[in-house]
Amino acid sequence: MQDRRTARRYGLAIPVRFERPRTTTRQPEACTREISRSGLYFTTEAAPEPGSMVSLTLTLPPALTGGEGVLVEVVARIVRIEPAAETVDGRVGVAAKIERYEILRASAAAN
């Protein structure tokens, strides 16, 4: 099987909050396993449906950004779901393709 990924992947465990657009449910907590400029993989208790769009908020660490932590909001399309039995942490695995992102601020202290 050929690896179709073109962007460099970073194996990072970053806490993420996500929500599905047009819902009022609380934001599920998640944790990334890998991030690239074109997509990310995270695990969570409540997985969205494949093909759906989600909004994710995460802080990229200084080690990745080369400076301060960066708060980013990402809109992504869910491309694959892995059952909890197949993941290392026993939570549902979610692969998402980044459609767009916005840098909200350079650090938690900045406004």
Contacts in CASP RR format, 6 or more apart in sequence:
PFRMAT RR
TARGET T0000
AUTHOR 0000-0000-0000
METHOD contacts of the structure
MODEL  1
MQDRRTARRYGLAIPVRFERPRTTTRQPEACTREISRSGLYFTTEAAPEP
GSMVSLTLTLPPALTGGEGVLVEVVARIVRIEPAAETVDGRVGVAAKIER
YEILRASAAAN
5 36 0 8 1.000
5 38 0 8 1.000
6 38 0 8 1.000
7 36 0 8 1.000
7 37 0 8 1.000
7 38 0 8 1.000
7 39 0 8 1.000
8 36 0 8 1.000
8 37 0 8 1.000
9 34 0 8 1.000
9 35 0 8 1.000
9 36 0 8 1.000
10 34 0 8 1.000
10 35 0 8 1.000
10 36 0 8 1.000
10 64 0 8 1.000
11 32 0 8 1.000
11 33 0 8 1.000
11 34 0 8 1.000
11 35 0 8 1.000
12 32 0 8 1.000
12 33 0 8 1.000
12 34 0 8 1.000
12 35 0 8 1.000
12 61 0 8 1.000
12 64 0 8 1.000
13 31 0 8 1.000
13 32 0 8 1.000
13 33 0 8 1.000
14 31 0 8 1.000
14 32 0 8 1.000
14 35 0 8 1.000
14 58 0 8 1.000
14 59 0 8 1.000
14 60 0 8 1.000
14 61 0 8 1.000
15 29 0 8 1.000
15 30 0 8 1.000
15 31 0 8 1.000
15 58 0 8 1.000
15 59 0 8 1.000
16 29 0 8 1.000
16 30 0 8 1.000
16 31 0 8 1.000
16 32 0 8 1.000
16 42 0 8 1.000
16 56 0 8 1.000
16 57 0 8 1.000
16 58 0 8 1.000
17 27 0 8 1.000
17 28 0 8 1.000
17 29 0 8 1.000
17 30 0 8 1.000
17 56 0 8 1.000
17 57 0 8 1.000
17 58 0 8 1.000
18 27 0 8 1.000
18 28 0 8 1.000
18 30 0 8 1.000
18 42 0 8 1.000
18 44 0 8 1.000
18 48 0 8 1.000
18 54 0 8 1.000
18 55 0 8 1.000
18 56 0 8 1.000
18 57 0 8 1.000
19 25 0 8 1.000
19 27 0 8 1.000
19 28 0 8 1.000
19 54 0 8 1.000
19 55 0 8 1.000
20 48 0 8 1.000
20 52 0 8 1.000
20 53 0 8 1.000
20 54 0 8 1.000
20 55 0 8 1.000
21 53 0 8 1.000
21 54 0 8 1.000
21 55 0 8 1.000
28 44 0 8 1.000
28 45 0 8 1.000
28 46 0 8 1.000
29 44 0 8 1.000
29 45 0 8 1.000
30 42 0 8 1.000
30 43 0 8 1.000
30 44 0 8 1.000
30 56 0 8 1.000
30 94 0 8 1.000
31 42 0 8 1.000
31 43 0 8 1.000
31 44 0 8 1.000
31 89 0 8 1.000
32 40 0 8 1.000
32 41 0 8 1.000
32 42 0 8 1.000
32 58 0 8 1.000
33 41 0 8 1.000
33 42 0 8 1.000
33 43 0 8 1.000
33 88 0 8 1.000
34 40 0 8 1.000
34 41 0 8 1.000
35 41 0 8 1.000
35 60 0 8 1.000
35 64 0 8 1.000
37 98 0 8 1.000
38 97 0 8 1.000
38 98 0 8 1.000
39 76 0 8 1.000
39 95 0 8 1.000
39 96 0 8 1.000
39 97 0 8 1.000
39 98 0 8 1.000
40 56 0 8 1.000
40 74 0 8 1.000
40 76 0 8 1.000
40 95 0 8 1.000
40 96 0 8 1.000
40 98 0 8 1.000
41 93 0 8 1.000
41 94 0 8 1.000
41 95 0 8 1.000
41 96 0 8 1.000
42 56 0 8 1.000
42 93 0 8 1.000
42 94 0 8 1.000
42 96 0 8 1.000
43 87 0 8 1.000
43 89 0 8 1.000
43 90 0 8 1.000
43 91 0 8 1.000
43 92 0 8 1.000
43 93 0 8 1.000
43 94 0 8 1.000
44 91 0 8 1.000
44 92 0 8 1.000
44 93 0 8 1.000
44 94 0 8 1.000
45 91 0 8 1.000
45 92 0 8 1.000
46 92 0 8 1.000
47 78 0 8 1.000
47 81 0 8 1.000
47 92 0 8 1.000
47 93 0 8 1.000
47 94 0 8 1.000
48 54 0 8 1.000
48 78 0 8 1.000
48 94 0 8 1.000
49 78 0 8 1.000
50 78 0 8 1.000
50 79 0 8 1.000
50 80 0 8 1.000
50 81 0 8 1.000
51 77 0 8 1.000
51 78 0 8 1.000
51 79 0 8 1.000
52 77 0 8 1.000
52 78 0 8 1.000
53 75 0 8 1.000
53 76 0 8 1.000
53 77 0 8 1.000
53 78 0 8 1.000
53 99 0 8 1.000
54 75 0 8 1.000
54 76 0 8 1.000
54 78 0 8 1.000
54 96 0 8 1.000
55 73 0 8 1.000
55 74 0 8 1.000
55 75 0 8 1.000
56 73 0 8 1.000
56 74 0 8 1.000
56 75 0 8 1.000
56 76 0 8 1.000
56 96 0 8 1.000
57 71 0 8 1.000
57 72 0 8 1.000
57 73 0 8 1.000
57 74 0 8 1.000
57 104 0 8 1.000
58 71 0 8 1.000
58 72 0 8 1.000
58 74 0 8 1.000
59 69 0 8 1.000
59 70 0 8 1.000
59 71 0 8 1.000
59 72 0 8 1.000
59 108 0 8 1.000
60 69 0 8 1.000
60 70 0 8 1.000
60 72 0 8 1.000
61 69 0 8 1.000
62 68 0 8 1.000
62 69 0 8 1.000
68 106 0 8 1.000
68 107 0 8 1.000
68 110 0 8 1.000
69 106 0 8 1.000
69 107 0 8 1.000
69 108 0 8 1.000
70 103 0 8 1.000
70 105 0 8 1.000
70 106 0 8 1.000
70 107 0 8 1.000
71 103 0 8 1.000
71 104 0 8 1.000
71 105 0 8 1.000
71 106 0 8 1.000
71 107 0 8 1.000
71 108 0 8 1.000
72 101 0 8 1.000
72 102 0 8 1.000
72 103 0 8 1.000
72 104 0 8 1.000
73 101 0 8 1.000
73 102 0 8 1.000
73 104 0 8 1.000
74 98 0 8 1.000
74 100 0 8 1.000
74 101 0 8 1.000
75 98 0 8 1.000
75 99 0 8 1.000
75 100 0 8 1.000
75 101 0 8 1.000
76 96 0 8 1.000
76 97 0 8 1.000
76 98 0 8 1.000
76 99 0 8 1.000
77 96 0 8 1.000
77 97 0 8 1.000
77 99 0 8 1.000
78 94 0 8 1.000
78 95 0 8 1.000
78 96 0 8 1.000
79 95 0 8 1.000
79 96 0 8 1.000
79 97 0 8 1.000
80 94 0 8 1.000
80 95 0 8 1.000
81 92 0 8 1.000
81 93 0 8 1.000
81 94 0 8 1.000
81 95 0 8 1.000
82 92 0 8 1.000
82 93 0 8 1.000
82 94 0 8 1.000
82 95 0 8 1.000
83 92 0 8 1.000
83 93 0 8 1.000
84 90 0 8 1.000
84 91 0 8 1.000
84 92 0 8 1.000
84 93 0 8 1.000
86 93 0 8 1.000
87 93 0 8 1.000
105 111 0 8 1.000
END
